[in-house]
């Protein structure tokens, strides 16, 4: 799975690639942010925080949409040659219905 934050993917935390099996959890952080944690080792995880609209009172938190898209993406292979753009803000590419995501931040070793 490929993620890019819209800043050119030329620095360490501007893009991130992970195997689907590395997903540890997907959790709502605030009404407008959702975090996805990826296992690196038994002791270390990486985190991507997505920024999105607030739909909590209307249709529920966006965590469900993000979780469904990541689950679907995880099962997309082998038809995608091993790599799927999930959220690429450099090129405005969004997997499934994830176009509501307006920002993402990568944090390594949380």
Helices and strands as residue ranges (DSSP letters): E 2-4, G 12-14, E 15-17, G 20-22, E 23-30, E 33-39, E 45-52, H 63-74, E 85-88, E 93-94, G 98-100, E 101-107
